[in-house]
Amino acid sequence: MENIMADSVAQPRLEALLLGLFGGLAMLLAAVGIYGVMSYTVAQRTSEIGIRMALGALRFDVLNMVLWQGLRLAAIGLAIGLALAFAVTRVMSKVLFGISATDPATFAVIAVLLAAVAALACYIPARRATKVDPMVALRYE
């Protein structure tokens, strides 16, 4: 009887495992992409950041500037992604058991998790921007 029961849930279990793995991979790729874009942006703005630091900008202000730039883009992407996810819930409803396809708690947890990943991916280049030496940045080009 246990074998029959295990065979009956094997396909849904495999689908759930694959969805979880692909979701984790998508989260990793999103974090790497955000980090790459923010690193590139900080590298392009090195002279601007150096001038700001030379004119007396605080490290905290530079950190906030770079963080908010990245988080603003992440918020736009998150809003678009949540709208698209809500639109395709009918497709996902066949593999969900025990929750509705439009479960607000799930959407909220995923949004918070994605925002945290985006914040971490933006924080590393922003922190590197605060360590820019004004003299080196001014000679950068």
N, C-alpha and C positions, 0 to 999 in steps of 0.2 A: 504494500500500500504506500509506503514511503517513496518508493521508486516512481510509482504512478504520479504521486503528488509532486515530486521533484521534476518530473518530465513535463507536467502541465504548466509549471511556472518558469521553465528554463528559458523560453523565448522572451517573455517580459523582463526577466532578470538580466538577460544579455542586453536587451535594448536599454534598460536603465543604466547598466554599467557603461555601455558605450556613450550614452548621453552624458553621463557624469565625467567620463574621461575627456570627451570632446569639449565639454563646458570648461573643465580645468585647463585644457590646452588653449582654449579661446581666451581665458582670463590671463594666462601667461603671455600669450601673443599681444594682448591689449596692453599689458604692463610694459613689455619690451618696446612696443610701438610708441607709447606715450613717452617713455624714457628717452627713446631715440629722437623724437621730435623736439622734446624739451632740451636735450643736450645740444642739438643742432641750433636751436633758437638762441640758447645761451652763448654758444660759440660765435654766432653771427653778431650778437649784441655785446661782445666783450669790450669793444672800445666805448660804447655808450655807458656800460656799467662802470668802466674805469673812470670816465669823466664824472659820472655821478659820485663815485667814491672820492675822487680828487676834490670835488666841490663840497664835500662834507656830508654826503648821504650816509646814514647809519646802515650797518650790516643788516639790521632787522628790516629796514625799509626796502633794501634790495631783495632780501629774501621774500618779503611779502609781495613785491612787484612781480617777481618771477613765478611765485606760487599761484597768485591769483590769475595770472595770464594762462597758466596751464589748467587750473581748475575751472576757469570759465569755459575753455574749449571742451573739457571733460564733461561739464554740466550740459552743454549743448548736445554732445554725443550721447550722453545718458538719456536725455529727454527724447531724442529721436529713437534710440534703441528701445526704450520702454514703450513708446508708441507702436513701433513695429512688432515688439514681442506681444503686446496686447492684441494686435491685429491677427497674429498667426496662432492664437490660442486654440482655435478649432482643430488645427492640425495636430497639436500636442495632446489634445484631450484623450486620445485613445491609449496613450502610454502612461497616463497619470492615474494613480489609484489612491483613493482616500481623500483627495483634495480636488477642488474645482480648478479649471484651467485659468481662471482669473482670480486666484487666491491673493488678496491684498497683502497678507503677511509675507508671502514668498516674493512678491514684487518689491516690497519694502526692504527685505533683507538683502536681496540681490542688488538693489540700488545702493544701499549703504556699503556693501562689500565692494562694488565697483568704484564707488567714490573714494573709499579708503585705499584701494590699489592705485587709483589715479593720483591721490595725494602723495602717496609714498613715491610713485614714479616721478612726480614733479619735485619732490623735496630734495632728492639727491642732486640734480643739476642746479637747483636754486641755492643749495648750500655751497656748491662749488663756485657759484657766481659771487657769493659773499667773500670768498677768499681771493678774489682778483686783486692783484697789486696794481694800483693806478698807473704807476710808471711803466709797467710791463704792458698793460692794456693800451696805453696811449701809443706805445711803439708797435702794437700788434700788427697794424697794416703796413 
